[in-house]
Amino acid sequence: MLQCRDLHLRYGSVVALDGLSLDVEPGRMTGFVGPNGAGKTSTMRIVLGVLGADSGTVSWNGRPLDADDRRRFGYMPEERGLYPKMRIADQLVYLARLHGLDGTQARRATDDLLDRLGLADRARDELESLSLGNQQRVQLAAALVHGPDLLVLDEPFSGLDPIGVDVLAGVLREEVERGAPVLFSSHQLELVERLCDTVAIVKDGRIVAAGGVEELRREHRRRMVRVELEGDDGRAGNAGWLAGLPGVEVVPRAGDGERGVLVALADDADAQHVLDRARATGPVAHFSFVLPTLSELFREVVTDAPAAGETNARARDAPAPAAARA
């Protein structure tokens, strides 16, 4: 298990990390999400030893993290950095040997990964001859070629088409199944929701929510109902029948494929009044309570989270919650 405790980091007057605590458990895929500049990349670079924290600790399996541990980690940076004119297989073998594999082991690991990532027929090609999506697959192979104990990935799915996403997601799931902890940052929250076992949301250098996706959705949910009238095409603009009803708000939809309108209810609002208004408008095809998506949850907790420097007993002063072992 990787454990970060009370990490602080400043760049001059800018607070990058403000008491961040985070756990990454073995055999689990953890999404690390937050607004731009929230502290995700700084945290990852501290874990990898690229940066040093001003204060706080990082431990691996209950002891201080050292250089030997870090040699057993796999890292995929957001800024891709392989050799564009070097043949794909040659540079993967080279990187594997830098991590301590002998020549036979390095070749075997390279061949296996290129096959798993659908690139076996491009092994002798120079990296720059590949599409950007396939270059990204090679970058993941570089992070995996030595069989790492921990995977740290910064925006691994950025720019990939759906097939590329499925390929990378499948390989990452295989790594999780063999017991590796996987931490990845992403702005693609629908992917995080679909792929991750746990999620940690960071704002202003602190974890403001962490836990299993379903757990977080239930813990932070606003009361919401989905209402579909017969013939409704699902556009919020067709919810005029809600006009004047106190304590209700139409929630914008994010292309989730569901028909009807999504309605958020204030604490004192009665869902029965929404149903009564809908029935008075026409035949009701569907009415149900719904949990927020991760995108909706993200907007809620990031908007409500205190700014850096304000008191936040749950996320800053208390130890990382069990859910934050993510």
C-alpha positions in Angstrom: 0.0 0.0 0.0 1.1 3.5 -0.8 0.4 6.1 1.9 0.7 9.9 1.6 0.3 11.8 4.9 -0.1 15.5 5.4 1.8 16.6 2.3 2.6 20.3 1.9 4.3 21.9 -1.0 4.6 25.5 -2.2 5.9 27.1 -5.3 6.9 30.5 -4.1 3.6 32.1 -3.0 1.5 29.4 -4.6 0.2 26.6 -2.3 0.3 23.4 -4.4 -0.4 20.9 -1.6 -2.0 21.9 1.7 -2.0 18.8 4.0 -2.9 16.2 1.4 -3.4 12.6 2.7 -4.1 9.7 0.4 -3.9 5.9 0.5 -3.6 3.7 -2.6 -4.5 0.1 -1.9 -3.3 -3.0 -3.7 -5.5 -4.6 -6.2 -7.6 -1.5 -6.7 -7.8 1.1 -9.4 -8.1 4.6 -8.0 -9.1 7.7 -9.9 -7.4 10.9 -8.8 -9.5 13.8 -10.0 -9.7 17.5 -9.4 -9.7 20.9 -11.2 -6.6 22.1 -13.0 -3.9 23.1 -10.5 -5.5 21.2 -7.7 -2.3 19.3 -6.9 -2.6 16.0 -8.7 0.6 16.1 -10.7 2.6 17.5 -7.8 1.4 14.6 -5.6 2.4 12.1 -8.3 5.8 13.6 -8.7 6.4 13.5 -5.0 5.5 9.8 -5.0 7.9 9.2 -7.8 10.7 11.3 -6.3 10.7 13.9 -9.0 9.7 16.5 -6.4 10.3 16.7 -2.7 7.5 17.8 -0.4 8.1 20.7 2.0 6.7 18.5 4.7 4.7 15.3 5.2 5.5 11.6 4.5 5.2 9.0 1.8 5.4 5.4 2.8 5.3 2.1 1.0 4.0 -1.0 2.8 4.2 0.7 6.1 7.8 2.1 5.9 9.4 5.2 4.4 9.5 5.2 0.6 13.1 5.0 -0.8 14.9 4.9 -4.1 14.8 1.1 -4.3 11.0 1.1 -3.9 10.6 3.8 -6.6 12.6 1.6 -9.1 9.8 -0.9 -8.8 7.1 1.7 -9.7 5.7 2.4 -13.2 5.0 6.0 -14.2 3.2 7.4 -17.3 3.6 11.2 -17.3 1.2 13.5 -18.9 4.0 14.9 -21.0 5.0 11.9 -23.0 8.7 11.4 -23.2 9.9 8.4 -25.3 12.5 8.5 -28.1 10.7 9.4 -31.3 13.3 7.9 -33.7 14.0 4.8 -31.8 12.3 1.5 -32.7 9.5 0.6 -30.3 10.7 -2.8 -29.2 14.3 -1.6 -28.8 13.4 1.2 -26.4 11.1 -1.0 -24.3 13.9 -3.5 -23.9 16.2 -0.7 -23.0 13.9 0.6 -20.4 13.2 -2.8 -19.0 17.0 -3.4 -18.6 17.4 -0.1 -16.8 14.9 -1.5 -14.3 17.1 -4.5 -13.7 15.7 -7.2 -16.1 18.2 -9.2 -18.1 18.1 -9.3 -21.9 15.9 -12.4 -22.1 13.5 -11.1 -19.6 13.3 -7.7 -21.2 12.6 -9.2 -24.6 9.9 -11.5 -23.2 8.2 -8.7 -21.3 8.4 -6.4 -24.4 6.9 -9.0 -26.7 4.1 -9.8 -24.2 3.1 -6.2 -23.7 3.1 -5.3 -27.4 0.9 -8.2 -28.0 -1.5 -7.2 -25.2 -1.6 -3.7 -26.5 -2.2 -4.6 -30.1 1.1 -3.4 -31.4 3.0 -6.6 -32.1 3.1 -5.9 -35.8 4.7 -2.4 -35.2 7.6 -3.6 -32.9 10.3 -2.7 -35.4 8.8 0.7 -36.3 10.1 4.0 -35.1 7.8 5.6 -32.5 7.2 8.7 -34.5 5.7 6.7 -37.3 2.8 5.7 -35.1 -0.4 7.6 -34.6 -0.7 9.6 -31.4 -3.0 7.0 -29.9 -0.6 4.2 -30.6 2.2 6.2 -29.2 0.2 6.5 -26.0 -0.1 2.7 -26.0 3.7 2.5 -26.2 4.0 4.9 -23.3 1.9 2.7 -21.2 4.0 -0.3 -22.2 7.1 1.7 -21.0 5.4 2.1 -17.6 4.6 -1.7 -17.4 7.6 -3.4 -19.0 9.4 -4.2 -15.8 6.3 -5.6 -14.0 5.9 -2.7 -11.5 4.6 -3.0 -8.0 2.7 0.3 -8.3 1.4 2.2 -11.4 1.1 6.0 -11.4 -0.5 7.4 -14.5 -1.2 11.0 -15.4 -4.0 11.4 -17.9 -3.4 8.0 -19.6 -6.6 8.2 -21.7 -6.2 11.7 -23.0 -6.8 11.8 -26.8 -7.6 8.1 -27.2 -10.5 6.9 -29.4 -13.0 4.4 -27.8 -11.0 1.4 -29.1 -7.8 2.7 -27.6 -9.6 3.4 -24.3 -10.9 -0.1 -24.2 -7.4 -1.6 -24.9 -5.7 0.5 -22.2 -8.5 -0.1 -19.7 -8.3 -3.8 -20.2 -4.6 -3.9 -19.6 -4.9 -1.8 -16.5 -7.6 -4.1 -15.2 -5.3 -7.0 -15.7 -2.7 -5.2 -13.6 -5.2 -4.7 -10.8 -6.2 -8.3 -10.9 -2.6 -9.4 -10.3 -2.7 -7.2 -7.2 -1.0 -4.0 -8.3 -2.2 -0.7 -6.9 -3.1 1.7 -9.8 -3.5 5.5 -9.4 -4.4 7.6 -12.3 -5.5 11.1 -12.8 -8.0 12.1 -15.4 -10.5 14.8 -16.4 -12.6 12.2 -18.1 -14.9 11.6 -15.2 -17.2 9.2 -17.0 -14.2 6.9 -17.5 -13.2 7.2 -13.9 -16.7 6.3 -12.8 -16.7 3.3 -15.2 -13.2 1.9 -14.4 -12.3 2.8 -10.9 -12.9 1.0 -7.6 -12.2 4.1 -5.6 -12.0 7.8 -6.3 -10.2 10.7 -4.5 -11.2 14.2 -5.3 -8.7 17.0 -4.7 -9.1 20.7 -4.5 -6.6 23.4 -3.5 -4.1 20.7 -2.5 -6.4 18.7 -0.2 -8.6 15.7 -0.5 -12.2 16.9 -0.2 -13.9 13.5 -0.9 -12.7 9.9 -1.2 -14.1 6.5 -1.3 -15.9 3.9 -3.5 -17.8 5.5 -6.4 -21.2 4.2 -5.2 -20.4 5.1 -1.6 -19.6 8.7 -2.6 -22.7 9.0 -4.8 -24.9 7.9 -1.8 -23.0 10.0 0.8 -23.0 13.2 -1.1 -26.2 12.9 -3.1 -28.8 15.6 -3.5 -32.3 14.3 -3.8 -33.0 14.1 -7.5 -35.7 12.5 -9.6 -35.9 11.7 -13.2 -39.3 12.4 -14.8 -40.3 11.4 -18.3 -43.6 12.4 -19.9 -44.9 10.4 -22.9 -43.5 12.0 -26.0 -40.7 13.9 -24.1 -37.4 14.1 -26.0 -35.4 14.6 -22.9 -34.5 18.3 -23.4 -34.5 20.4 -20.3 -36.2 23.1 -22.3 -39.3 20.9 -22.3 -39.7 21.2 -18.5 -41.9 24.3 -18.6 -44.5 22.3 -16.6 -42.2 22.7 -13.6 -42.4 26.5 -13.7 -43.4 28.1 -10.4 -42.9 24.9 -8.4 -40.9 25.9 -5.3 -37.8 24.0 -4.3 -37.0 22.3 -7.6 -34.3 22.9 -10.2 -33.8 21.3 -13.6 -30.3 19.7 -13.7 -28.4 19.9 -17.1 -27.8 16.4 -18.6 -24.4 15.3 -19.8 -25.4 13.1 -22.7 -26.2 10.1 -20.4 -28.7 8.7 -22.8 -31.6 8.9 -20.4 -34.8 10.5 -21.6 -36.8 12.9 -19.5 -35.7 15.7 -17.2 -33.5 15.5 -14.1 -34.9 17.5 -11.2 -33.0 18.4 -8.0 -35.1 18.9 -4.9 -34.4 21.3 -2.1 -34.4 19.8 1.4 -38.0 21.0 2.0 -39.3 20.1 -1.4 -41.8 17.2 -1.8 -41.1 14.8 -4.7 -44.9 14.1 -4.6 -45.6 17.6 -5.8 -43.3 17.1 -8.8 -45.2 13.9 -9.6 -48.5 15.7 -9.2 -47.5 18.5 -11.5 -46.2 15.9 -14.1 -49.4 14.0 -14.0 -51.4 17.2 -14.4 -49.3 17.9 -17.6 -49.8 14.5 -19.3 -49.2 10.7 -19.0 -46.1 9.9 -17.0 -43.8 7.3 -18.6 -41.2 7.2 -15.9 -40.6 8.6 -12.4 -37.7 7.6 -10.1 -35.2 8.8 -7.6 -31.6 8.8 -9.0 -28.1 9.1 -7.6 -25.7 11.7 -9.0 -23.1 10.8 -11.5 -19.5 11.3 -10.6 -19.5 14.5 -12.8 -22.4 15.9 -10.7 -20.7 14.8 -7.5 -17.5 16.4 -8.6 -19.2 19.7 -9.2 -20.9 19.5 -5.9 -17.9 18.8 -3.7 -15.5 21.0 -5.6 -17.9 24.0 -5.4 -18.7 23.4 -1.7 -15.1 22.6 -0.6 -13.3 25.3 1.5 -10.6 27.3 -0.3 -6.9 26.7 0.6 -6.1 27.9 4.1 -9.7 27.5 5.5 -10.5 24.9 8.1 -11.6 21.6 6.8 -11.6 19.1 9.7 -12.6 16.1 7.7 -10.1 16.4 4.8 -7.2 18.2 6.6 -7.0 17.6 10.3 -8.3 14.1 10.6 -6.3 11.1 9.4 -7.1 9.9 5.8 -10.5 8.1 6.0 -10.7 4.4 5.2 -12.3 5.5 1.9 -9.3 7.6 1.1 -7.2 4.5 0.9 -7.8 5.0 -2.7 
